[in-house]
Structures are given as structure tokens and as C-alpha cells.
Amino acid sequence: MRASQRTDPVAFHAEGPVWSQQWGGLRWVDMFTGDILSLHGDTVSRRHVGTLAAALPPRSAGGAVIALEHGFALEDSTGNIIELSALWDDPGLRMNEGGCDPDGRFYCGSMAYDQAPGAGSLYRLDPDGTVTTVLENLTISNGLEWSPDGSLAYFNDTPTGRIAVLDYSREFGLTGLRPFVEIPAEAGYPDGLTVDSQGCVWVALYGGSAVRRYMPDGRLDAIVEVGATNVTACTFGGPELKQLFITTSRENRGPDQDPLAGSLFMAEVGVAGRPVREFAG
């Protein structure tokens, strides 16, 4: 399969696409500008929310929970944003990517701007505002999504070159981190991911110009070619959740390289995704 270009190159480092019916469609971030982008037909609108914007799952009460540079913010149904207390004051660290678990808690991972090994952690924001550190000694925390039955979660620490899988329960959270799929270095590095209604994992390959689909047993099933090198994330959307939306980045690309980098792409993949998991706070 080959993805088609859905927008012009509207972002420097596009990430975190989310389709929500309460928004009427797709939102994603231009991370380093601190902007949230929204797609309305063929028009892209932009809203500035902070120094950096990393992720934005919807809230069940309306609006979104937003991962900013050093912590979280809550957007209400009218668009007002309240920033929560920062989790750290180290200017060398930032939030990166995350998602909500089956019980409505939001997980988001951090990383160092210079990608220092082991500097990142994975945090969980509960609906009551409590924040818990879930995993430590990470480098580039990426791509967290759950299986359809909620018993498993898939996670990328990008420099490891693998997709990991964890067990999940409400009581114990994420446990049992172990390899799921090893990605050959020549194919790119695992970045954002999503899971379809059949339990298959779709992973964006940074530096690999592609999204790959893996079966629940880890077998490679399909490849979607993308017209930009740095593929950052993917999500399902559209009326039947059968369109795969794919974000890309100009990061580490020269001015004469990758003319389509920063565009949003889309592929008709013939399988449905699942509705986005919402934050219960």
C-alpha cells in the first residue's frame, strides 16, 4: 500500500494524531511550535497552547488533556486551558508521546532534548490529578496503545529498535515489559503506534518512510509506504475508522531534502481501528 498526501507540509515536527467524534475529526500537534492542528475538510487550522505540545487525547467531559513541555494541561469543552503543576524544572527534558488506558488514565513519556540514554520516564496522570512514575531509565518514550480487550499495551523506547508489550490491569497497571517485535535498523526506528480492531499493531518508522502492520503474534502483515522519510505516528479516523492518518517530520532533514516532510498522509487500509480512549478527568 502507499499513503496519499492529505495536506501540504504544514508542520515542522508533526506528532500525536487523534481522531475524536467530539472534535468532529482529526487533531495533531506541531510539537516544537507548541501548536495543535485541526483538519476541517481540506483546511488546517492552528492553535498555540505552549512552548511545546506533545500529545492530546480527548477528555470524557469534553476538551482534551494536553502534554506540554514539562507536564500536563486540561482543556475544557469551551477551549479554556488550565496548566497543571510542572513535573520537573530541568530545561533539558520534555514530554514526548502518550495515550489513555482502558480505565481513563493518561500516560505520557518524557525524554531529553539531546536524547541522553536513560533520561526519560513514563508518567501516569489519574483523573484526580495524581501523577505516578510508571517506568524509568527510558530514552525516547513513544507509541503507547492498548489491545482491543485492554489486557496488553504496546510501547516503544525508540532507540531500542523494538516494539515492547506489557500486561495491563486496573489494579497493577503496566507490568511485565518484554519484546514484541524487533525492527531491523535499515527499516527505520519505531515511533508512534496504534492498534486496530483485530488487535494488530501499526507502527510508524522514523527514518523508514513507512508504517508497518504486525499481527498479534508478531508476524509482519503489511507495509504502507509514505512519501517522507521521518514517519512519526499514525491513528485511525474517518466515518468508519478505516482511514489511517499518518504524521511526518522535517526534523534532521536538509532544506533540499524531503519536500513532503511535515505533511499529513492518509491510507485506505481495509480494516477498522478503534475509538480513541478518553481521559476520565
Backbone bond lengths (Angstrom), bond angles and torsions (degrees), N, CA, C in turn:
res aa  C-N    CA-C-N  psi(-1)  N-CA   C-N-CA  omega(-1)  CA-C   N-CA-C  phi
1 M - - - 1.458 - - 1.517 109.40 -
2 R 1.339 115.53 155.20 1.458 120.87 175.75 1.524 108.40 -133.58
3 A 1.336 116.00 130.90 1.455 121.27 179.09 1.517 110.30 -76.77
4 S 1.325 116.55 148.00 1.455 121.94 175.42 1.521 109.64 -99.56
5 Q 1.323 115.67 152.04 1.456 120.80 178.70 1.523 108.83 -73.93
6 R 1.345 116.29 124.51 1.463 120.67 -176.39 1.530 112.85 -97.65
7 T 1.357 116.36 -30.53 1.463 120.86 177.35 1.527 109.15 -135.93
8 D 1.316 116.17 169.47 1.456 121.11 168.55 1.539 109.04 -66.88
9 P 1.331 118.51 172.94 1.471 120.36 174.96 1.536 110.28 -71.00
10 V 1.326 116.51 86.35 1.465 122.31 -170.93 1.520 113.15 -93.88
11 A 1.339 118.03 -4.83 1.465 120.98 -175.47 1.519 110.03 -135.72
12 F 1.326 115.59 155.58 1.458 120.10 169.65 1.523 109.51 -82.53
13 H 1.344 117.26 -52.02 1.461 121.44 -179.73 1.527 108.08 -132.87
14 A 1.329 116.16 85.60 1.462 121.63 -179.98 1.526 109.84 -77.36
15 E 1.315 115.90 139.87 1.468 122.78 -177.29 1.524 109.45 -152.69
16 G 1.341 115.34 171.85 1.445 123.44 164.80 1.510 117.70 57.41
17 P 1.344 121.31 43.74 1.468 119.26 179.76 1.524 111.61 -66.57
18 V 1.329 115.71 139.40 1.468 122.41 179.56 1.522 108.27 -140.70
19 W 1.325 116.12 130.57 1.464 121.57 174.08 1.523 108.13 -104.45
20 S 1.321 116.73 125.02 1.465 121.01 178.60 1.514 109.81 -137.21
21 Q 1.341 116.62 132.65 1.453 120.67 177.47 1.524 111.07 -64.09
22 Q 1.345 117.68 -32.96 1.468 119.11 -178.59 1.523 111.54 -67.45
23 W 1.354 117.22 -22.16 1.463 121.00 175.23 1.525 111.35 -90.96
24 G 1.320 115.81 -14.64 1.451 119.85 -175.40 1.513 113.43 80.02
25 G 1.332 117.56 21.26 1.452 119.01 177.66 1.507 114.58 149.81
26 L 1.328 116.31 -139.86 1.458 122.83 -167.93 1.525 111.82 -103.92
27 R 1.347 114.26 137.48 1.463 122.40 168.06 1.526 108.19 -128.01
28 W 1.318 115.46 151.79 1.467 121.29 172.74 1.519 107.59 -154.18
29 V 1.318 118.08 176.95 1.457 120.27 -176.67 1.523 111.04 -116.16
30 D 1.339 115.67 148.50 1.457 123.37 162.46 1.524 103.53 -101.30
31 M 1.329 115.92 93.76 1.460 122.09 -159.59 1.532 114.11 -55.57
32 F 1.319 117.50 -54.12 1.456 120.15 -170.00 1.524 113.71 -79.87
33 T 1.332 118.01 -10.19 1.457 120.54 171.29 1.525 111.49 -90.48
34 G 1.346 116.72 -10.74 1.456 120.60 -178.18 1.512 113.58 71.70
35 D 1.332 116.78 30.12 1.463 121.68 -175.55 1.526 111.83 -112.63
36 I 1.331 115.12 145.85 1.465 122.95 169.28 1.525 107.63 -102.01
37 L 1.332 116.35 128.86 1.451 122.64 178.26 1.530 109.43 -104.29
38 S 1.328 116.30 145.20 1.462 121.98 178.18 1.521 108.84 -131.64
39 L 1.331 116.17 140.61 1.459 121.96 179.85 1.523 109.43 -102.87
40 H 1.337 115.44 123.22 1.466 121.97 177.75 1.522 107.34 -126.50
41 G 1.330 116.99 99.24 1.452 119.70 -173.35 1.518 109.46 64.39
42 D 1.324 116.95 -116.36 1.460 120.84 176.08 1.525 112.21 -105.16
43 T 1.324 116.66 8.76 1.458 121.19 -176.76 1.515 110.87 -105.17
44 V 1.321 116.82 136.97 1.457 122.84 176.98 1.522 109.03 -109.38
45 S 1.327 116.89 124.94 1.462 121.20 174.57 1.529 108.91 -106.00
46 R 1.322 116.27 160.60 1.458 122.06 -172.17 1.527 109.13 -136.27
47 R 1.348 115.92 135.66 1.463 121.16 176.89 1.515 109.37 -131.78
48 H 1.324 116.99 127.79 1.461 121.32 179.61 1.526 109.48 -84.48
49 V 1.358 117.34 130.82 1.468 120.61 -177.49 1.522 113.32 -125.96
50 G 1.339 119.15 -9.59 1.453 119.10 -179.23 1.515 111.75 172.67
51 T 1.334 115.14 -176.53 1.464 119.89 177.53 1.520 110.73 -61.81
52 L 1.319 116.47 -34.67 1.464 123.17 179.51 1.519 108.11 -147.59
53 A 1.321 116.84 143.37 1.469 122.27 174.73 1.520 108.02 -127.97
54 A 1.340 117.08 124.17 1.455 120.84 -171.07 1.524 114.72 -111.92
55 A 1.329 118.33 -36.08 1.466 121.26 -175.85 1.518 109.00 -158.98
56 L 1.348 117.47 156.76 1.475 119.22 -174.60 1.518 112.95 -156.03
57 P 1.326 120.89 65.09 1.464 120.38 173.09 1.524 111.23 -64.77
58 P 1.337 117.74 150.90 1.463 120.06 177.40 1.532 111.80 -71.69
59 R 1.324 115.06 156.23 1.470 122.26 172.26 1.523 108.65 -96.83
60 S 1.315 116.48 145.47 1.462 119.94 179.21 1.520 111.42 -64.72
61 A 1.331 117.90 -25.43 1.456 122.05 179.26 1.520 112.25 -86.81
62 G 1.328 116.78 -0.48 1.452 121.20 -177.28 1.512 111.06 107.90
63 G 1.326 116.26 151.75 1.451 119.91 -176.88 1.515 111.31 83.41
64 A 1.328 115.98 -147.94 1.465 120.45 -175.20 1.520 109.96 -153.05
65 V 1.330 115.09 159.69 1.460 121.40 164.26 1.522 105.49 -101.45
66 I 1.332 116.84 130.23 1.451 121.82 -172.71 1.519 109.56 -118.39
67 A 1.323 116.33 130.21 1.461 120.73 171.99 1.522 108.16 -87.23
68 L 1.336 116.16 119.01 1.455 122.72 178.68 1.531 108.95 -101.29
69 E 1.318 117.50 -166.52 1.459 120.01 -174.05 1.528 112.42 -62.31
70 H 1.332 117.73 -45.66 1.462 121.33 -172.75 1.524 113.48 -120.37
71 G 1.330 118.29 15.01 1.455 119.41 -179.54 1.514 111.66 168.10
72 F 1.329 115.82 -147.31 1.458 121.57 -170.64 1.524 111.54 -121.44
73 A 1.341 114.83 157.70 1.456 122.48 171.85 1.511 108.48 -139.38
74 L 1.333 115.89 154.78 1.461 121.98 178.17 1.520 109.10 -115.88
75 E 1.336 115.10 124.65 1.461 121.89 172.36 1.519 108.14 -99.32
76 D 1.347 117.62 131.44 1.461 119.21 177.26 1.521 110.67 -90.59
77 S 1.322 116.10 -178.47 1.467 120.79 -173.60 1.524 112.75 -67.88
78 T 1.337 118.15 -15.26 1.462 121.67 178.24 1.521 112.14 -94.39
79 G 1.349 116.97 -4.60 1.450 120.57 -179.95 1.512 114.81 98.17
80 N 1.332 117.81 -4.84 1.463 120.19 176.51 1.523 110.35 -68.48
81 I 1.332 117.47 140.92 1.455 122.44 -176.70 1.522 110.21 -119.71
82 I 1.325 116.07 129.44 1.461 122.61 176.13 1.525 107.83 -116.67
83 E 1.326 116.34 119.07 1.459 120.84 -179.43 1.521 109.53 -84.17
84 L 1.331 117.61 131.30 1.456 122.97 177.69 1.526 110.10 -84.85
85 S 1.321 116.47 172.28 1.462 120.93 -177.71 1.524 111.03 -60.67
86 A 1.328 116.24 139.50 1.464 120.74 178.68 1.524 110.24 -63.94
87 L 1.321 116.48 146.88 1.465 121.79 179.91 1.519 111.93 -88.84
88 W 1.314 117.75 -18.73 1.463 122.32 177.21 1.521 108.38 -157.90
89 D 1.350 115.65 164.77 1.465 120.48 177.15 1.519 112.35 -118.04
90 D 1.317 117.21 10.72 1.458 122.43 179.28 1.531 108.81 -75.43
91 P 1.345 119.20 114.72 1.465 120.27 -178.37 1.520 113.42 -69.08
92 G 1.330 117.32 -9.72 1.460 120.32 179.63 1.506 114.41 -86.53
93 L 1.351 117.81 -2.26 1.461 121.77 -179.06 1.515 110.46 -114.73
94 R 1.328 116.34 152.20 1.468 122.15 176.21 1.513 110.43 -149.33
95 M 1.326 115.94 160.35 1.456 121.57 171.14 1.533 109.47 -73.64
96 N 1.338 115.11 158.88 1.462 118.22 179.83 1.520 114.14 -130.82
97 E 1.319 119.70 -67.04 1.470 119.04 -173.79 1.522 109.80 -155.15
98 G 1.336 117.03 156.41 1.456 119.25 -179.39 1.508 113.03 -171.42
99 G 1.336 115.39 -173.01 1.459 121.82 -179.76 1.514 110.16 -167.38
100 C 1.332 116.02 171.50 1.464 122.18 -176.62 1.520 111.69 -99.22
101 D 1.342 115.71 143.13 1.456 120.90 179.48 1.532 110.39 -85.10
102 P 1.342 118.49 174.20 1.462 120.86 -177.64 1.523 114.21 -63.77
103 D 1.347 117.26 -13.78 1.457 121.22 179.86 1.523 112.68 -103.99
104 G 1.344 116.66 14.97 1.448 120.60 172.39 1.510 116.00 80.29
105 R 1.334 117.51 20.72 1.456 121.47 176.60 1.527 109.40 -101.62
106 F 1.327 116.70 143.42 1.463 121.79 -174.41 1.523 110.06 -102.33
107 Y 1.336 115.01 125.54 1.459 121.79 176.65 1.528 108.38 -108.43
108 C 1.339 116.28 137.09 1.450 119.92 175.37 1.524 109.13 -147.31
109 G 1.321 115.98 140.03 1.448 121.35 -175.74 1.512 112.60 -103.56
110 S 1.330 115.78 152.41 1.457 121.83 178.10 1.524 110.56 -108.84
111 M 1.329 115.21 169.90 1.452 122.33 176.35 1.518 108.71 -159.43
112 A 1.329 116.80 162.83 1.456 121.01 173.86 1.522 109.65 -83.79
113 Y 1.342 116.29 144.79 1.463 119.74 175.65 1.526 111.31 -57.16
114 D 1.342 116.71 -35.63 1.470 119.26 179.30 1.520 112.77 -89.67
115 Q 1.364 116.48 8.65 1.467 123.38 177.28 1.529 112.09 60.50
116 A 1.321 117.13 34.38 1.462 121.52 178.05 1.524 109.99 -59.91
117 P 1.330 118.65 130.18 1.458 121.35 -178.86 1.529 111.92 -59.76
118 G 1.332 115.29 133.77 1.450 121.34 174.75 1.504 116.21 78.85
119 A 1.342 118.38 4.72 1.467 120.84 -176.27 1.523 113.03 -82.96
120 G 1.332 118.11 -12.91 1.447 121.38 -174.06 1.516 113.90 -97.60
121 S 1.322 115.49 161.84 1.461 123.02 176.61 1.524 109.24 -140.42
122 L 1.325 116.62 164.48 1.458 122.48 173.18 1.521 107.71 -111.53
123 Y 1.340 115.95 125.79 1.459 122.44 -176.91 1.526 110.38 -111.56
124 R 1.339 115.50 153.39 1.467 121.33 175.58 1.520 108.97 -123.24
125 L 1.319 115.75 124.61 1.462 122.46 174.59 1.520 108.46 -100.07
126 D 1.331 116.71 117.14 1.460 121.44 178.13 1.525 110.76 -85.78
127 P 1.336 117.98 160.77 1.470 120.39 -179.05 1.527 113.90 -57.72
128 D 1.350 117.68 -26.02 1.465 119.76 179.26 1.525 113.22 -84.80
129 G 1.337 117.36 3.81 1.448 121.54 178.54 1.510 114.88 93.85
130 T 1.334 117.71 -6.15 1.457 121.13 177.98 1.523 110.50 -68.13
131 V 1.329 117.42 138.03 1.453 122.21 177.39 1.526 109.15 -116.63
132 T 1.335 116.08 131.00 1.459 123.43 -179.06 1.518 109.34 -124.07
133 T 1.337 116.76 138.27 1.459 120.77 172.96 1.523 108.52 -84.17
134 V 1.334 116.31 122.64 1.461 122.04 -173.06 1.529 111.73 -98.99
135 L 1.337 117.18 -45.00 1.458 122.43 178.45 1.529 108.64 -133.84
136 E 1.331 116.04 147.03 1.452 121.30 177.94 1.523 110.00 -126.77
137 N 1.328 116.14 176.02 1.469 123.15 177.75 1.527 112.30 60.11
138 L 1.335 115.85 38.76 1.452 121.74 175.44 1.527 109.11 -97.13
139 T 1.322 116.36 163.10 1.460 119.77 178.53 1.529 111.17 -110.82
140 I 1.331 119.04 -59.86 1.469 122.40 175.68 1.527 107.22 -130.10
141 S 1.326 115.86 93.15 1.466 122.16 -177.17 1.519 109.58 -72.74
142 N 1.317 117.04 124.66 1.465 121.83 -170.55 1.526 111.48 -147.51
143 G 1.320 115.63 156.82 1.456 123.32 160.04 1.504 118.37 57.24
144 L 1.321 118.92 67.23 1.465 121.52 -178.07 1.524 109.97 -107.64
145 E 1.346 116.22 122.38 1.463 120.93 176.72 1.524 109.10 -154.52
146 W 1.356 114.99 153.99 1.463 121.89 -173.29 1.530 111.86 -102.26
147 S 1.321 115.40 157.08 1.462 122.20 173.53 1.520 109.53 -68.81
148 P 1.341 118.33 161.22 1.467 120.08 -178.20 1.528 114.13 -55.80
149 D 1.338 118.01 -35.35 1.466 119.74 -179.97 1.521 112.73 -86.74
150 G 1.341 117.32 -2.26 1.453 121.23 176.32 1.513 115.67 78.85
151 S 1.320 118.63 3.26 1.467 120.61 -175.31 1.523 113.49 -85.66
152 L 1.349 116.78 -17.11 1.457 121.89 -178.04 1.526 109.82 -128.74
153 A 1.326 115.96 152.19 1.457 121.53 173.14 1.517 108.69 -131.39
154 Y 1.319 115.84 141.66 1.462 122.13 -179.74 1.528 108.59 -109.44
155 F 1.339 115.80 138.98 1.460 121.21 -168.15 1.520 109.97 -148.13
156 N 1.342 115.66 141.88 1.463 120.37 177.14 1.521 110.80 -119.13
157 D 1.322 117.14 128.95 1.457 122.21 159.64 1.523 103.25 -105.64
158 T 1.330 116.41 98.46 1.455 123.54 -161.21 1.527 115.25 -48.10
159 P 1.342 120.77 -47.88 1.470 119.11 -175.84 1.530 114.62 -64.80
160 T 1.330 118.17 -15.59 1.471 119.51 177.38 1.520 111.60 -69.50
161 G 1.349 117.13 -20.54 1.455 120.32 -178.74 1.507 113.81 72.07
162 R 1.326 117.06 19.82 1.470 118.98 -179.81 1.523 110.99 -137.40
163 I 1.334 114.92 154.99 1.457 121.82 164.99 1.518 106.39 -90.07
164 A 1.330 116.45 130.84 1.460 121.23 176.92 1.527 109.03 -104.41
165 V 1.321 116.01 161.03 1.455 121.78 176.19 1.526 108.28 -130.96
166 L 1.329 116.00 144.47 1.455 122.27 177.95 1.517 109.69 -130.05
167 D 1.317 116.66 155.81 1.455 121.73 170.05 1.529 108.32 -83.14
168 Y 1.350 115.16 149.78 1.463 119.01 179.98 1.522 110.47 -133.82
169 S 1.330 115.57 137.66 1.460 122.81 167.66 1.517 108.11 -146.77
170 R 1.326 116.91 155.49 1.471 120.24 178.96 1.517 110.86 -60.44
171 E 1.321 116.69 -40.77 1.461 120.43 -175.04 1.521 112.37 -70.51
172 F 1.332 116.54 -46.18 1.459 120.10 -172.43 1.529 113.61 -104.05
173 G 1.334 117.69 -6.88 1.450 120.22 179.40 1.513 112.08 70.36
174 L 1.338 117.07 -137.34 1.459 123.66 -178.23 1.523 109.67 -94.07
175 T 1.321 115.93 125.44 1.462 120.91 -179.13 1.534 109.43 -141.52
176 G 1.322 115.85 162.80 1.462 121.01 170.50 1.508 114.66 71.33
177 L 1.331 118.41 43.00 1.468 121.69 179.19 1.527 110.66 -57.25
178 R 1.338 116.36 128.30 1.464 121.46 -177.66 1.526 109.27 -155.85
179 P 1.337 118.64 160.01 1.467 120.69 -179.97 1.526 111.90 -67.81
180 F 1.332 115.15 142.95 1.468 122.06 172.61 1.524 109.77 -111.12
181 V 1.345 117.37 -51.71 1.460 122.58 179.89 1.520 108.69 -142.70
182 E 1.324 116.36 136.59 1.457 122.15 172.18 1.538 108.26 -94.93
183 I 1.337 116.64 130.06 1.463 122.21 179.62 1.524 108.52 -100.26
184 P 1.329 119.68 121.23 1.465 120.39 177.37 1.531 110.64 -59.75
185 A 1.327 117.65 139.59 1.462 121.75 -176.11 1.523 112.01 -57.46
186 E 1.327 116.61 -34.28 1.468 119.23 -178.54 1.531 112.26 -70.37
187 A 1.344 118.08 -14.18 1.464 121.84 179.27 1.521 112.29 -88.78
188 G 1.336 118.02 -9.79 1.456 121.31 -175.97 1.511 111.16 110.32
189 Y 1.338 115.20 -176.08 1.463 121.15 -175.36 1.519 110.68 -116.34
190 P 1.331 118.58 136.85 1.466 121.30 -176.50 1.522 111.68 -67.03
191 D 1.318 116.18 122.51 1.464 122.74 -179.36 1.529 108.16 -112.51
192 G 1.339 118.58 -121.85 1.451 120.06 179.27 1.518 112.22 -71.61
193 L 1.324 115.88 159.18 1.462 119.88 178.40 1.518 110.64 -147.20
194 T 1.333 115.19 164.26 1.451 122.05 172.44 1.524 108.09 -143.92
195 V 1.340 116.22 168.07 1.466 122.48 -177.67 1.516 108.09 -126.99
196 D 1.346 116.65 132.84 1.458 119.57 -178.28 1.527 111.78 -89.79
197 S 1.344 115.98 -179.47 1.463 121.47 -175.41 1.523 112.91 -68.42
198 Q 1.341 117.83 -15.46 1.458 121.93 176.92 1.528 112.18 -94.20
199 G 1.312 117.49 3.78 1.454 121.59 179.33 1.514 114.63 83.08
200 C 1.324 117.09 12.15 1.465 120.88 178.94 1.526 109.98 -87.97
201 V 1.328 115.40 148.39 1.459 122.60 -174.46 1.528 109.72 -103.46
202 W 1.327 116.35 126.56 1.459 123.45 176.69 1.524 107.22 -107.46
203 V 1.319 117.84 121.13 1.457 121.72 -174.85 1.529 110.36 -121.55
204 A 1.335 116.27 131.77 1.459 122.50 175.55 1.522 109.09 -80.30
205 L 1.325 116.87 135.82 1.462 121.54 -176.04 1.527 109.94 -109.95
206 Y 1.327 115.15 103.79 1.462 121.95 177.74 1.527 108.47 -68.59
207 G 1.321 115.81 125.30 1.454 120.58 -175.37 1.509 113.72 82.75
208 G 1.338 117.47 2.41 1.455 121.32 -174.45 1.510 116.10 -116.64
209 S 1.346 118.81 -3.71 1.477 122.74 176.84 1.522 112.59 55.52
210 A 1.327 117.49 36.23 1.466 118.29 -174.83 1.523 111.39 -162.49
211 V 1.344 113.76 161.77 1.466 123.60 164.30 1.521 106.75 -119.22
212 R 1.323 116.33 134.99 1.462 120.53 178.31 1.523 111.00 -111.74
213 R 1.337 115.79 144.69 1.469 121.94 174.30 1.517 109.23 -107.86
214 Y 1.339 115.92 126.89 1.456 121.96 177.87 1.523 110.07 -115.84
215 M 1.315 116.22 137.14 1.457 122.40 177.13 1.532 110.11 -69.67
216 P 1.339 118.68 163.23 1.465 120.44 179.59 1.532 113.95 -58.51
217 D 1.347 117.40 -22.42 1.463 119.50 177.17 1.527 112.41 -90.82
218 G 1.341 117.12 5.84 1.457 121.17 176.09 1.516 115.49 93.24
219 R 1.335 119.00 -1.55 1.462 121.11 179.39 1.527 110.91 -74.63
220 L 1.331 116.37 137.20 1.462 121.19 174.58 1.520 109.06 -69.83
221 D 1.347 116.86 126.88 1.462 120.83 -174.54 1.519 113.14 -112.91
222 A 1.345 118.18 -35.10 1.461 120.61 -175.84 1.519 109.69 -157.10
223 I 1.333 115.52 155.95 1.458 122.72 175.80 1.523 108.27 -130.39
224 V 1.328 116.37 130.32 1.457 122.80 173.53 1.527 107.34 -105.52
225 E 1.314 117.47 116.65 1.460 121.39 178.07 1.528 109.70 -79.67
226 V 1.334 115.83 139.92 1.463 122.65 -176.11 1.527 108.48 -125.61
227 G 1.330 117.22 139.64 1.450 121.94 -174.90 1.512 115.21 -82.84
228 A 1.318 117.51 33.76 1.464 123.52 173.84 1.520 106.89 -150.74
229 T 1.316 116.70 151.02 1.462 120.56 -172.81 1.527 112.72 -73.64
230 N 1.334 115.98 -49.50 1.463 120.30 -173.15 1.525 110.31 -92.17
231 V 1.323 115.65 94.16 1.466 122.69 179.30 1.527 107.15 -92.20
232 T 1.332 116.96 123.64 1.461 120.37 -167.76 1.527 115.46 -105.21
233 A 1.322 118.41 -33.96 1.467 119.84 -175.13 1.517 109.99 -166.31
234 C 1.338 115.71 167.21 1.461 120.96 179.58 1.522 109.76 -152.80
235 T 1.329 115.37 154.25 1.458 120.89 176.91 1.513 108.95 -155.80
236 F 1.326 116.83 158.60 1.458 121.63 176.92 1.520 110.37 -91.69
237 G 1.347 115.44 142.97 1.449 120.78 177.39 1.512 110.51 -156.15
238 G 1.329 114.94 -166.07 1.452 120.07 -175.56 1.519 110.80 90.73
239 P 1.346 117.34 169.91 1.471 121.60 -174.98 1.530 113.80 -56.52
240 E 1.335 117.53 -35.41 1.466 121.16 -179.40 1.523 112.16 -112.20
241 L 1.322 116.81 12.81 1.474 123.20 -178.94 1.529 111.54 56.94
242 K 1.330 116.72 36.50 1.468 120.96 -179.76 1.525 112.91 -109.43
243 Q 1.315 116.87 5.63 1.457 121.09 176.41 1.530 109.21 -103.74
244 L 1.321 116.80 129.45 1.450 121.35 178.66 1.527 108.31 -96.31
245 F 1.332 116.65 113.01 1.459 122.38 177.29 1.529 108.89 -91.98
246 I 1.325 116.14 137.14 1.463 121.92 -169.92 1.528 108.93 -132.42
247 T 1.343 117.34 127.91 1.455 121.77 178.00 1.524 110.82 -100.86
248 T 1.349 115.75 153.64 1.456 121.94 -177.61 1.533 110.06 -138.19
249 S 1.329 116.20 168.88 1.460 121.34 -172.59 1.531 112.06 -136.95
250 R 1.349 115.00 150.70 1.459 121.81 172.14 1.529 111.10 -94.74
251 E 1.301 117.83 0.10 1.458 121.35 -178.92 1.535 110.44 -55.18
252 N 1.337 116.03 133.99 1.470 122.96 178.54 1.526 113.63 63.86
253 R 1.325 117.43 20.87 1.460 121.12 177.73 1.527 108.86 -114.34
254 G 1.319 116.98 139.55 1.453 121.84 179.43 1.521 111.75 -75.14
255 P 1.343 116.90 165.98 1.471 120.01 -177.25 1.522 113.99 -63.12
256 D 1.325 117.29 -23.72 1.461 120.38 179.71 1.526 113.01 -102.15
257 Q 1.327 116.35 8.44 1.461 121.00 179.56 1.524 110.39 -104.31
258 D 1.309 116.32 151.16 1.468 122.46 168.25 1.538 113.23 50.11
259 P 1.303 118.84 67.65 1.466 119.65 -177.37 1.527 114.19 -61.11
260 L 1.329 118.60 -21.55 1.468 120.91 -179.62 1.526 113.10 -95.54
261 A 1.335 117.71 -2.83 1.465 120.56 -179.74 1.524 110.57 -60.58
262 G 1.320 116.76 138.84 1.455 122.40 -174.11 1.510 113.42 93.61
263 S 1.328 116.72 -5.51 1.470 121.45 175.87 1.525 110.27 -81.44
264 L 1.317 114.33 157.87 1.461 122.08 167.12 1.518 107.81 -93.00
265 F 1.340 116.55 133.25 1.455 122.59 177.76 1.529 109.54 -114.71
266 M 1.341 115.53 163.45 1.459 120.46 178.90 1.524 109.72 -146.11
267 A 1.333 116.04 142.68 1.461 121.51 176.73 1.521 109.85 -132.96
268 E 1.336 115.71 138.28 1.475 121.59 171.53 1.527 106.45 -87.13
269 V 1.332 116.74 109.46 1.465 119.88 -168.43 1.528 113.89 -107.38
270 G 1.327 117.60 -3.07 1.462 119.86 172.91 1.511 115.96 77.26
271 V 1.318 117.95 9.10 1.463 122.16 176.43 1.517 107.05 -140.20
272 A 1.314 116.81 148.80 1.459 120.86 -177.57 1.522 111.35 -90.80
273 G 1.314 114.44 149.48 1.455 120.63 170.24 1.515 110.38 -88.02
274 R 1.329 116.05 -160.03 1.457 122.06 177.88 1.520 108.99 -124.73
275 P 1.336 117.96 150.97 1.473 119.53 176.63 1.528 110.49 -56.37
276 V 1.319 115.98 145.26 1.465 120.65 -179.33 1.530 110.57 -61.72
277 R 1.310 116.48 140.45 1.449 121.38 175.17 1.540 108.27 -77.04
278 E 1.340 117.01 133.47 1.455 120.91 -173.97 1.529 111.66 -102.60
279 F 1.337 115.33 152.26 1.464 121.95 174.58 1.510 109.10 -77.95
280 A 1.332 116.97 131.58 1.461 121.66 -174.25 1.523 113.27 -86.14
281 G 1.312 118.42 -1.51 1.469 121.12 -178.74 1.510 113.41 -91.88
